[in-house]
């Protein structure tokens, strides 16, 4: 399944500091922090790339390969934004 989350024109789907997870059947639920947004020259949001720092490595992904990480806060599951690893 291929899914793209589109935002406003020219805007990235994730921001620096967002906590994200790599998605896909071959990947563990490892969380990382967006450290750089690489915008597409033609402003095609689905082609923006995101540099993500994990505990032991840094990698670059397209938005369709990432989701906002979930965290548990006071017994509720929330989307994590601007959090640490």
Backbone as JSON, one array per atom type, in Angstrom:
{
  "sequence": "XXXXXXXXXXXXXXXXXXXXXXXXXXXXXXXXXXXXXXXXXXXXXXXXXXXXXXXXXXXXXXXXXXXXXXXXXXXXXXXXXXXXX",
  "N": [[0.84, -1.17, 0.0], [0.58, 2.2, -0.83], [0.97, 5.32, 0.52], [0.46, 8.79, 0.78], [0.81, 11.69, 2.59], [-0.45, 14.74, 2.12], [0.28, 18.2, 2.44], [-0.12, 21.76, 2.74], [0.51, 23.68, -0.24], [3.85, 23.54, -1.23], [4.74, 23.1, 1.33], [6.4, 21.15, 3.79], [5.75, 17.78, 4.93], [6.63, 16.96, 7.4], [8.38, 18.42, 10.16], [11.49, 19.89, 11.25], [12.7, 18.39, 14.12], [10.47, 16.85, 14.65], [9.28, 13.74, 15.91], [9.59, 10.67, 14.42], [8.66, 7.53, 12.79], [10.02, 4.9, 10.83], [8.27, 3.33, 8.26], [6.94, 0.2, 7.11], [7.0, -3.29, 6.18], [9.45, -4.53, 6.63], [10.84, -3.2, 8.56], [11.82, -2.26, 11.86], [10.12, -0.82, 14.72], [11.59, 1.56, 15.17], [12.28, 4.74, 16.5], [13.0, 8.07, 15.41], [14.46, 11.37, 14.98], [13.55, 14.13, 13.0], [15.99, 15.83, 11.32], [16.62, 17.4, 9.19], [15.09, 18.99, 6.42], [14.62, 18.31, 3.09], [13.67, 19.97, 0.52], [11.77, 19.5, -2.47], [12.69, 20.76, -5.65], [10.7, 21.45, -7.48], [8.58, 21.87, -5.88], [6.97, 19.71, -5.29], [5.26, 18.07, -3.03], [5.23, 15.35, -2.32], [7.71, 14.54, -3.03], [9.48, 15.66, -1.27], [12.23, 15.22, 0.94], [13.41, 13.74, 3.99], [15.79, 13.99, 6.45], [16.64, 11.79, 8.93], [17.57, 11.26, 12.23], [18.57, 8.49, 13.95], [19.13, 6.39, 16.84], [21.65, 5.17, 16.34], [22.34, 5.84, 13.74], [22.0, 7.89, 10.75], [19.6, 8.61, 8.3], [18.02, 9.14, 5.06], [14.72, 9.82, 3.95], [11.63, 9.57, 2.06], [8.45, 11.25, 2.5], [6.39, 9.37, 2.36], [7.52, 7.16, 3.47], [7.57, 7.47, 6.16], [6.02, 7.99, 9.39], [4.39, 10.02, 11.87], [5.59, 9.5, 15.11], [4.13, 7.55, 17.72], [3.33, 8.16, 21.1], [3.02, 7.3, 24.55], [1.13, 8.99, 26.87], [0.15, 9.67, 30.01], [-1.53, 7.41, 29.97], [-2.79, 7.66, 27.5], [-2.59, 7.4, 23.95], [-0.73, 9.42, 21.89], [0.07, 11.61, 19.1], [3.45, 12.27, 18.51], [5.23, 15.19, 18.63], [7.92, 17.38, 18.11], [9.68, 16.13, 19.98], [12.14, 14.45, 22.05], [14.52, 11.74, 21.43]],
  "CA": [[0.0, 0.0, 0.0], [1.34, 3.43, -0.95], [0.18, 6.41, 1.09], [1.16, 10.06, 0.87], [0.08, 12.7, 3.34], [-0.14, 16.02, 1.51], [-0.02, 19.4, 3.2], [-0.32, 22.94, 1.91], [1.45, 23.76, -1.36], [5.2, 23.94, -0.9], [5.04, 22.84, 2.73], [6.83, 19.8, 4.09], [4.84, 17.01, 5.77], [7.22, 16.88, 8.73], [9.23, 19.56, 10.49], [12.69, 19.58, 12.03], [12.37, 18.13, 15.52], [9.39, 15.88, 14.77], [9.65, 12.36, 16.17], [8.96, 9.85, 13.38], [9.03, 6.11, 12.67], [10.14, 4.35, 9.47], [7.2, 2.35, 8.1], [7.15, -0.88, 6.15], [7.02, -4.61, 6.82], [10.8, -5.01, 6.92], [11.49, -2.27, 9.46], [11.38, -2.27, 13.25], [9.45, 0.41, 15.14], [12.61, 2.46, 15.69], [11.94, 6.15, 16.38], [14.09, 9.0, 15.16], [14.11, 12.79, 14.97], [13.82, 14.8, 11.73], [17.05, 16.82, 11.53], [16.77, 18.23, 8.0], [14.06, 18.84, 5.4], [15.18, 18.54, 1.76], [12.49, 20.26, -0.29], [11.86, 19.27, -3.91], [12.81, 22.02, -6.39], [9.44, 21.73, -8.16], [7.58, 22.0, -4.82], [6.11, 18.53, -5.25], [5.37, 17.67, -1.63], [5.49, 13.92, -2.16], [9.13, 14.31, -3.32], [10.34, 16.19, -0.21], [12.93, 14.18, 1.69], [13.63, 14.07, 5.39], [16.93, 13.34, 7.09], [16.19, 11.36, 10.25], [18.63, 10.74, 13.09], [18.19, 7.42, 14.86], [20.11, 6.23, 17.93], [22.98, 4.8, 15.87], [22.57, 6.17, 12.34], [21.19, 8.94, 10.13], [19.18, 8.19, 6.96], [17.12, 10.05, 4.36], [13.5, 9.14, 3.54], [10.5, 10.33, 1.54], [7.35, 11.32, 3.48], [5.6, 8.14, 2.3], [8.22, 6.13, 4.21], [7.6, 7.86, 7.56], [4.81, 8.43, 10.08], [4.66, 10.6, 13.18], [5.69, 8.46, 16.14], [3.13, 7.56, 18.78], [3.9, 8.04, 22.44], [2.0, 7.13, 25.58], [1.17, 10.07, 27.85], [-0.94, 9.55, 30.98], [-2.43, 6.35, 29.56], [-3.36, 7.91, 26.18], [-1.63, 7.38, 22.85], [-0.78, 10.7, 21.2], [1.11, 11.84, 18.13], [4.58, 12.94, 19.12], [5.8, 16.28, 17.84], [8.97, 18.14, 18.79], [10.13, 15.4, 21.15], [13.47, 13.86, 21.98], [14.53, 10.31, 21.14]],
  "C": [[0.88, 1.23, 0.0], [0.49, 4.59, -0.46], [1.03, 7.66, 1.18], [0.27, 11.04, 1.61], [0.47, 14.06, 2.79], [-0.55, 17.18, 2.41], [-0.28, 20.55, 2.25], [0.77, 23.01, 0.85], [2.81, 24.28, -0.89], [5.61, 23.67, 0.53], [5.44, 21.38, 2.92], [5.81, 19.12, 4.99], [5.32, 16.92, 7.21], [8.12, 18.09, 8.92], [10.46, 19.08, 11.24], [12.27, 19.46, 13.49], [11.23, 17.16, 15.71], [9.95, 14.49, 15.03], [8.88, 11.49, 15.18], [9.41, 8.4, 13.49], [9.09, 5.76, 11.2], [9.06, 3.3, 9.34], [7.55, 1.34, 7.02], [7.31, -2.19, 6.86], [8.41, -5.1, 7.22], [11.53, -4.15, 7.95], [10.94, -2.4, 10.87], [10.75, -0.91, 13.59], [10.44, 1.38, 15.77], [12.19, 3.92, 15.45], [13.19, 6.98, 16.15], [13.55, 10.42, 15.11], [14.48, 13.37, 13.6], [14.84, 15.9, 12.01], [17.23, 17.75, 10.34], [15.62, 17.94, 7.04], [14.68, 19.23, 4.07], [14.0, 18.72, 0.81], [12.78, 20.01, -1.77], [11.84, 20.61, -4.63], [11.5, 22.43, -7.07], [8.28, 21.87, -7.17], [6.55, 20.87, -4.84], [6.29, 17.91, -3.86], [5.73, 16.21, -1.45], [6.94, 13.57, -2.49], [10.06, 14.97, -2.3], [11.0, 15.01, 0.48], [13.23, 14.69, 3.09], [14.82, 13.28, 5.91], [16.51, 13.05, 8.53], [17.37, 10.77, 11.01], [18.04, 9.72, 14.03], [19.29, 7.29, 15.91], [21.53, 5.98, 17.4], [23.27, 5.17, 14.42], [21.68, 7.34, 11.91], [20.88, 8.49, 8.71], [18.22, 9.21, 6.39], [15.94, 9.26, 3.8], [12.55, 10.12, 2.86], [9.39, 10.3, 2.58], [6.54, 10.03, 3.51], [6.25, 6.99, 3.08], [8.23, 6.38, 5.72], [6.2, 8.15, 8.08], [5.24, 9.12, 11.37], [4.64, 9.49, 14.21], [4.57, 8.65, 17.15], [3.85, 7.46, 20.11], [2.75, 7.91, 23.43], [2.19, 8.22, 26.62], [-0.06, 9.97, 28.74], [-1.99, 8.55, 30.51], [-3.07, 6.55, 28.2], [-2.25, 7.86, 25.14], [-1.82, 8.68, 22.08], [0.27, 10.73, 20.09], [2.21, 12.63, 18.79], [5.14, 13.97, 18.17], [6.8, 17.03, 18.7], [9.45, 17.44, 20.05], [11.55, 14.91, 20.98], [13.38, 12.37, 21.71], [14.38, 9.53, 22.4]]
}
